[in-house]
Amino acid sequence: MSGADHEAPGGRAERPCTDVDAATVAAAGDRLVQALRSLTPCAPVRDLIGATDVAAAYLVQEHLNASRVAAGARVVGRKIGATSQAVQTQLGVDQPDFGVLFDDMGFEDGADIPLERLLQPKVEAEVAFVLGEDLAEGPLDVAQVRGAVAHAVAAIEIVDSRIAGWDISFADTVADNASSGLYVLGSQRRSLDEVDPVGVTMSLRIDGAEVSTGTGAACLGDPLNAVAWLARQARLFGAPLRAGQVVLSGALGPMRPVEAGSTVVAEISGLGGVTARFAG
């Protein structure tokens, strides 16, 4: 089955608005900035902005991410979260969310992952795309996205939360840059003429034990649907996807916690394997 057999979710037609004032947004953002800098988990920010205020949550995310840019980080892509029905039900939402990838977040296949940069990491396997063309104009549908992808690779996303105990609502995870951490890209690059993301199967192993499985269809029906949704939202929020950027399209199966000393291997059919080592 191809991506054309699925319909990408519509998402918002215009950027959402909030009644939360700028000072409150800044206070929530500063709480997350401090947690990131000190590597000390903080209380949820929903006490300040509410649990479901999407508009306020993205403003807080922008505050958090602006602090990283001010410190010298460079945006290299985006990540998509809440792409499965189970996660959306858990968080009480009907659409995904997105965050920003920075240049210091990406690692090569087989790399040793610096646990000292993480608070409470979990791992998930997904299809990553590298764009060969901008996604800034036009309908930004699945057909356009397919044509804009330079190649796909297997990826391990290392999700993390600055919120203590992963005690998150939808607004908390959005504000916290979609619970981003680090990511590892596989070395086998495949064009979309060579692999159709909707048809892939995934197996995630930690120290040899299979802990998660899934398929491409688990990601909004097709990972390309997720990218089409992201492309429209990124344009709506004033920062369209650009050629050369990496897009982590969303988990193909449940995320799992990881500890020091573990080796994580994700195998995705058609894309090969990718390994991350968490030094003890």
Backbone torsions as a table, in degrees:
resi	resn	phi	psi	omega
1	MET	NA	136.3	-178.6
2	SER	-98.5	168.4	178.3
3	GLY	-61.4	-26.1	-179.3
4	ALA	-66.9	-17.0	179.8
5	ASP	-82.6	-2.5	-179.0
6	HIS	-119.9	156.9	177.4
7	GLU	-108.3	125.1	176.9
8	ALA	-68.5	143.8	179.3
9	PRO	-63.5	145.8	-175.2
10	GLY	-72.4	-40.3	-177.1
11	GLY	69.5	-162.4	-176.7
12	ARG	-81.6	148.5	175.1
13	ALA	-91.1	-19.0	176.4
14	GLU	-148.6	157.8	-178.0
15	ARG	-63.6	132.7	-176.9
16	PRO	-70.2	156.1	179.6
17	CYS	-112.0	160.4	-179.2
18	THR	-139.3	155.2	173.6
19	ASP	-94.8	-3.0	178.2
20	VAL	-69.9	131.1	-174.4
21	ASP	-80.2	164.2	-174.4
22	ALA	-61.8	-36.2	-179.8
23	ALA	-65.3	-38.1	178.8
24	THR	-69.6	-41.4	175.3
25	VAL	-57.7	-45.5	-179.8
26	ALA	-63.7	-38.6	179.0
27	ALA	-64.3	-42.3	177.0
28	ALA	-64.8	-43.8	178.7
29	GLY	-62.2	-41.8	-180.0
30	ASP	-64.7	-33.4	177.0
31	ARG	-61.2	-43.2	179.8
32	LEU	-72.6	-37.6	176.9
33	VAL	-59.2	-45.1	-180.0
34	GLN	-63.9	-40.7	178.5
35	ALA	-63.7	-40.3	178.9
36	LEU	-65.1	-45.2	-176.5
37	ARG	-71.7	-36.0	-176.8
38	SER	-91.1	-10.5	-173.9
39	LEU	54.5	41.1	177.3
40	THR	-125.3	116.3	-178.4
41	PRO	-57.4	148.1	-177.1
42	CYS	-117.2	173.6	175.4
43	ALA	-70.1	154.3	175.6
44	PRO	-55.3	152.7	179.0
45	VAL	-93.6	-1.4	-178.9
46	ARG	-66.2	-18.6	175.4
47	ASP	-67.1	-19.7	179.5
48	LEU	-98.5	-40.6	-171.7
49	ILE	-114.5	-3.0	-176.2
50	GLY	89.3	161.9	-174.0
51	ALA	-85.5	-17.3	-172.8
52	THR	-129.2	7.4	-177.7
53	ASP	-79.4	93.2	-176.7
54	VAL	-62.9	-42.0	-177.5
55	ALA	-61.7	-47.9	178.9
56	ALA	-63.6	-39.2	-178.3
57	ALA	-62.1	-41.8	178.7
58	TYR	-70.1	-30.9	174.4
59	LEU	-65.3	-39.6	176.4
60	VAL	-64.6	-42.7	177.2
61	GLN	-58.0	-42.9	179.1
62	GLU	-62.6	-37.3	176.2
63	HIS	-62.8	-47.3	178.8
64	LEU	-60.6	-48.1	-176.3
65	ASN	-70.6	-30.7	176.0
66	ALA	-62.6	-33.0	178.3
67	SER	-66.4	-34.1	178.5
68	ARG	-71.7	-41.4	177.7
69	VAL	-63.4	-40.9	178.8
70	ALA	-62.2	-28.0	179.2
71	ALA	-86.5	1.3	174.5
72	GLY	110.1	-1.1	179.4
73	ALA	-73.1	150.9	-178.8
74	ARG	-121.4	134.4	179.2
75	VAL	-73.1	128.2	-180.0
76	VAL	-122.7	0.2	179.5
77	GLY	168.3	-163.9	-178.7
78	ARG	-138.6	160.3	172.4
79	LYS	-126.5	149.4	179.5
80	ILE	-115.1	134.4	178.6
81	GLY	-123.6	172.8	178.9
82	ALA	53.7	47.6	-179.6
83	THR	-92.2	-9.4	178.9
84	SER	-100.8	151.4	179.1
85	GLN	-61.6	-36.9	-178.1
86	ALA	-62.9	-44.2	-179.1
87	VAL	-68.9	-40.2	178.8
88	GLN	-62.3	-40.6	177.5
89	THR	-63.6	-42.4	179.6
90	GLN	-59.4	-40.6	-176.2
91	LEU	-92.8	-3.8	177.2
92	GLY	71.3	38.5	-178.8
93	VAL	-129.6	167.8	-179.1
94	ASP	-123.2	18.5	177.4
95	GLN	-155.0	165.3	-179.5
96	PRO	-74.4	-177.5	169.6
97	ASP	-132.5	175.0	-179.9
98	PHE	-142.8	157.4	175.5
99	GLY	-139.9	-177.6	-174.5
100	VAL	-108.6	140.8	172.1
101	LEU	-102.2	132.5	178.0
102	PHE	-107.7	162.9	-172.6
103	ASP	-65.1	-20.7	-179.6
104	ASP	-94.3	8.1	-177.6
105	MET	-96.2	-20.2	-173.4
106	GLY	-92.0	141.5	178.7
107	PHE	-132.5	154.3	179.6
108	GLU	-83.2	160.2	178.5
109	ASP	-51.5	129.8	178.2
110	GLY	84.4	3.9	-175.7
111	ALA	-68.9	154.4	169.9
112	ASP	-83.0	125.1	-175.6
113	ILE	-91.2	127.8	-178.4
114	PRO	-77.0	96.6	-177.8
115	LEU	-62.2	-22.4	-179.6
116	GLU	-66.4	-12.7	177.1
117	ARG	-91.3	-2.8	-173.1
118	LEU	-118.2	155.4	180.0
119	LEU	-104.0	-55.3	-176.3
120	GLN	-147.3	70.7	-169.8
121	PRO	-74.2	149.9	170.0
122	LYS	-134.9	158.3	-177.9
123	VAL	-121.3	149.2	174.4
124	GLU	-148.4	154.6	-177.9
125	ALA	-107.4	140.9	-178.3
126	GLU	-157.1	170.7	174.3
127	VAL	-91.0	128.6	174.9
128	ALA	-106.9	146.9	178.4
129	PHE	-121.9	141.2	170.1
130	VAL	-110.4	127.2	-174.7
131	LEU	-83.6	138.8	175.1
132	GLY	-101.3	-12.6	180.0
133	GLU	-139.2	155.6	173.3
134	ASP	-63.8	150.5	170.1
135	LEU	-121.4	75.3	-173.8
136	ALA	-123.6	-25.7	-177.4
137	GLU	-124.9	166.8	175.7
138	GLY	85.9	-169.1	-175.0
139	PRO	-72.8	-20.9	-178.2
140	LEU	53.9	45.0	178.0
141	ASP	-94.5	-178.0	-176.2
142	VAL	-62.3	-38.8	179.8
143	ALA	-62.2	-42.5	178.8
144	GLN	-67.6	-40.4	177.9
145	VAL	-61.8	-45.5	179.5
146	ARG	-55.9	-42.4	-179.7
147	GLY	-71.0	-21.7	-177.5
148	ALA	-88.6	-13.6	-176.8
149	VAL	-78.3	125.4	175.1
150	ALA	-77.0	-47.5	177.1
151	HIS	-162.7	163.9	176.3
152	ALA	-116.2	150.7	176.7
153	VAL	-141.8	156.7	170.2
154	ALA	-71.0	146.2	-178.2
155	ALA	-143.0	147.8	167.0
156	ILE	-110.1	120.1	171.8
157	GLU	-96.7	131.6	176.2
158	ILE	-102.2	95.8	-179.1
159	VAL	-80.7	154.2	-177.0
160	ASP	-151.0	162.1	179.1
161	SER	-136.8	132.5	172.7
162	ARG	-80.5	-7.0	-179.7
163	ILE	-88.1	126.2	-175.5
164	ALA	-56.6	131.4	174.5
165	GLY	68.1	17.2	-176.4
166	TRP	54.2	34.3	-179.1
167	ASP	-84.5	77.0	-169.3
168	ILE	-117.8	141.4	163.0
169	SER	-98.0	179.3	177.7
170	PHE	-60.9	-42.9	-180.0
171	ALA	-63.5	-37.4	179.4
172	ASP	-62.8	-46.6	-176.8
173	THR	-69.5	-39.1	176.6
174	VAL	-60.9	-49.0	-178.6
175	ALA	-58.9	-35.3	-177.9
176	ASP	-86.6	39.9	179.0
177	ASN	52.5	43.7	178.5
178	ALA	56.7	37.2	178.3
179	SER	53.4	44.8	-178.3
180	SER	-80.6	154.4	174.6
181	GLY	-137.6	-94.7	178.8
182	LEU	-134.3	177.1	175.2
183	TYR	-154.3	156.5	-179.8
184	VAL	-128.0	130.0	179.3
185	LEU	-104.5	138.6	175.3
186	GLY	-69.2	166.4	-176.1
187	SER	-95.1	-11.0	-178.8
188	GLN	-91.7	107.6	179.9
189	ARG	-92.3	132.3	-179.6
190	ARG	-130.5	135.6	173.1
191	SER	-75.7	165.8	178.6
192	LEU	-77.0	-4.3	167.7
193	ASP	-79.0	-20.7	-177.2
194	GLU	-96.7	-27.0	-178.7
195	VAL	-145.9	138.1	176.7
196	ASP	-104.8	113.6	-171.5
197	PRO	-56.8	-32.7	-177.6
198	VAL	-64.8	-25.2	-175.2
199	GLY	-93.3	0.9	-175.6
200	VAL	-76.4	155.8	170.8
201	THR	-118.9	150.3	-174.4
202	MET	-128.8	141.6	171.0
203	SER	-132.8	127.6	179.0
204	LEU	-114.1	127.9	-178.7
205	ARG	-123.2	140.3	172.5
206	ILE	-119.4	118.3	-177.0
207	ASP	52.0	40.5	174.1
208	GLY	88.6	-13.4	-178.4
209	ALA	-96.1	129.3	178.9
210	GLU	-71.1	125.1	-175.8
211	VAL	-120.0	-10.6	-178.8
212	SER	-159.5	140.5	174.7
213	THR	-136.1	163.0	178.6
214	GLY	179.5	-175.0	-178.8
215	THR	-137.2	166.4	176.4
216	GLY	-60.3	-34.3	-178.7
217	ALA	-66.4	-17.0	178.9
218	ALA	-71.7	-15.0	-177.6
219	CYS	-99.1	85.5	-179.4
220	LEU	54.0	31.0	-179.5
221	GLY	85.2	-22.8	-179.6
222	ASP	-175.7	128.4	177.8
223	PRO	-53.4	-28.3	178.2
224	LEU	-69.9	-27.6	172.0
225	ASN	-61.1	-43.0	-179.5
226	ALA	-62.4	-41.5	-179.8
227	VAL	-68.2	-37.3	177.0
228	ALA	-63.2	-43.4	175.8
229	TRP	-58.8	-47.1	-179.7
230	LEU	-61.1	-43.4	-178.3
231	ALA	-57.9	-42.0	179.9
232	ARG	-69.6	-40.0	179.4
233	GLN	-69.6	-39.5	179.0
234	ALA	-61.3	-41.6	177.1
235	ARG	-65.7	-42.6	-179.8
236	LEU	-59.2	-37.4	-178.3
237	PHE	-88.0	6.3	171.4
238	GLY	87.0	12.9	-179.9
239	ALA	-139.2	74.5	-175.9
240	PRO	-60.3	156.9	176.2
241	LEU	-68.6	141.5	-174.8
242	ARG	-123.8	154.7	176.2
243	ALA	-54.3	138.2	-179.2
244	GLY	92.5	-15.2	-179.2
245	GLN	-77.0	152.7	176.1
246	VAL	-96.2	137.7	174.5
247	VAL	-124.3	118.1	170.6
248	LEU	-88.0	115.4	-164.3
249	SER	-86.6	-8.0	177.9
250	GLY	121.9	151.8	-173.9
251	ALA	-65.9	143.1	175.5
252	LEU	-94.3	-6.7	179.5
253	GLY	-162.2	177.8	-176.6
254	PRO	-60.9	145.7	174.4
255	MET	-81.5	153.8	-177.5
256	ARG	-134.0	144.1	177.4
257	PRO	-68.4	153.3	-178.9
258	VAL	-134.8	149.0	-175.8
259	GLU	-124.7	165.6	175.7
260	ALA	-57.8	137.9	179.0
261	GLY	93.8	-7.8	-176.5
262	SER	-86.2	152.2	171.0
263	THR	-116.9	127.6	-177.3
264	VAL	-112.3	129.6	178.7
265	VAL	-127.7	126.9	173.3
266	ALA	-112.0	131.8	174.9
267	GLU	-116.4	125.0	178.2
268	ILE	-125.0	122.0	-175.2
269	SER	-58.0	136.3	-179.0
270	GLY	84.3	-18.3	-178.7
271	LEU	-118.1	-8.0	178.0
272	GLY	81.3	-157.9	-174.4
273	GLY	-112.1	163.9	174.6
274	VAL	-146.5	139.4	-172.6
275	THR	-125.5	140.6	172.9
276	ALA	-130.9	134.7	-178.9
277	ARG	-114.2	128.7	-178.9
278	PHE	-107.1	98.4	-172.7
279	ALA	-60.5	141.1	178.9
280	GLY	-83.8	NA	NA
